[in-house]
Amino acid sequence: MTATPEGFLLVLAIFGPVLGIPLLLVLGGRHAERIGLVLLALELGIVVAIAATVIRRGDALEYVLGGWAPPVGVLLRADGLSIVMLATTAVVIGAAGLYARSDFGMPRGIPETRAPRVFWTLLLTIWAALNAVFLASDLFTLFVALELLTLGAVPLVGLSGRAEALTAALRYLLFSLLGSALFLLGVALLYGSYGTLDIALLAERVRVEPTTQLAAALMTVGLLTKTALFPLHIWLPAAHAGAPAAASALISGLVVKGSFVLIIRVWVDALPGVATPMAAQLLGALGAAAILVGSVLALRQVRLKMLIAYSTVAQIGYLFLAFPLASATQLGTAAWTGGILQAVSHALAKASMCLAAGLITKTIGHDRILDMEGIGRVLPIPLFAFGLAGLSLMGLPPSGGFMAKWLLLRAAIEGAQWWWVLIIVLGGLLTGGYLFRVLSRALAQSDRALPLRSPVDRRGEVLVLGLALLSIGVGLVPLASLSIVHIGRAL
C-alpha cells in the first residue's frame, strides 16, 4: 500500500469545506454567500482533479494521513464508486447553493439575519461529511463521517423554525441516533473479533461466524434507518416537507445516498461472503415494498412536496434490488452498475424536482396540487423540468433512470428472478400515475387569473432545467463508459 502524490487532493476534498466554516462564523452572514460560492467553485475543481486522476491511472487513488499506515493510521481511498458519488455530490450541492442565493442571500441595506450564516455553514458541513463517507476506508472514520452528516442535515430540516419543522427535525434526529447506535455496536463487535476496522484488512481476516453475521446485521439495520428504506422511512416525508427547497434537494438527493454507499462498502468490501443469499433477498423485498408503498402513498398526497417525499421513499427501493440480483447471478457487475446509476440519476432528478417545487411554492404561495391550474402558463420552465425529471424516475428512455432500470431488468431476466421484473415495471407505471396527477392539473386550462406572490426566479429556472437535463443525459453515456464505477474495486 503506497500513497500517491496526487493523494493530497483527497484531504482537500474533505477539509476544504471545513476550513470555510470558521470564516463564516467570523465574518458573519453578510459574507456567507460569497465565501460559500468561492468554496463551491474550489471544491468542484478538486473533485474534477480527483476523478481525472483516478480515470487516468485506472486504479484507486490513496493517501495515508500522517504517514501512519493502517491499522494504526487512516487511509483515504478514491475508487470508481467514490469519484462517481463525489461528482454527483458536487453537482447537486453546487446547484442547491446557487439556488439558495435567493432564499438565504443578504442584500445591501437590510439588517443581517442569522439564517444565511447557518445555512451555508450546514451546507459546507454536509459536503465535507459526504466526501468523507465516500473516501474513508475504515469503519470508525465512516461512523464519524455519518455523525457529521447528521449534524449538518438535522438542523437544515428545522431551519424555518416552524413547529412542524422542528418536530420533523427531532424525529429525524431520533431515528438517526438509533441508526448510529446500531452501526457503532456492529463496529465494536468486529473490532473485538478481528482487531482492526480497516476495510481491506477486515476483508482478509473476516470469517463467516455468528458474531460477524450479527455485526453485519446490526450495521445494516442502522444504515437502513438512515437511508429511510421502508419500513424505516417514517422520518423522511415530514423532514422533506418541512425543509427549505434547497435543503430538501440535499436530503432527498444526497444525504440518504451516503448510508446506501456504506451498505455497499460493508457487504461487498469489508465483509465479503458474510451476507447470505436469503439476506440479499430480504433487502430486495424491502426495496420492492418501498417501491409499491411509496408510490401508492405519493398518489394520495395533496401537496407537491409531500408527493415528492413519498416518491423518494419509492425510488430508494430500486437501489436495494441490486443486492439480490448481484448476489444470485453472473451479472453482478451489471446489477451493481444499475444500482449505482440509479443513485446518480435519482439524485439529479430529485434535486431538480425539489427545487422546481420550491420555485412553484415561492411564486404562487402554496404547493396544493388541486389549486395549480394554469401554472403551466406562468412557470413553463420549472414545470418542464419537473416533467423531464419525472421521465427519469419512470425509467423512460433515454434517461439515466431508464439505463439504471434496464441494467436491473437485464440482471433479473438472465438470473431467472422474474418477480423483480414485475416490481420494476409496476413501479414505473405507478410513478407515471402520480406525475400525471401533477402535470395534468398544472397544464389544465383555467379562466381565472393566477395570483403571484413573488416574481419568477429566472436563475432558479436555469438550475432546475439544468439538473433535469443532466438526469436525462446520464442515460446517453455509452454503456462501456459506465465501467468507471468499478475502477479499483472487485465486485
TATA-V372767 format. One record per helix or strand. SS is the DSSP state (a for helix, b for strand). FROM is the first residue (numbers start at 1). LEN is the number of residues. If there is no record, write none. Layout:
ss=<SS | SS>
from=<FROM | FROM>
len=<LEN | LEN>
//
This chain:
ss=<a | a | b | a | b | a | a | a | b | b | a | a | b | a | a | a | a | a | b | a | a | a | b | a | a | a | a | a | a | a>
from=<5 | 29 | 61 | 65 | 75 | 80 | 101 | 115 | 136 | 138 | 139 | 163 | 198 | 199 | 210 | 236 | 245 | 277 | 303 | 304 | 321 | 332 | 368 | 369 | 375 | 380 | 400 | 418 | 458 | 479>
len=<23 | 29 | 4 | 3 | 4 | 20 | 4 | 21 | 1 | 1 | 19 | 32 | 1 | 7 | 18 | 7 | 26 | 23 | 1 | 16 | 8 | 33 | 1 | 3 | 4 | 15 | 15 | 25 | 19 | 8>
//
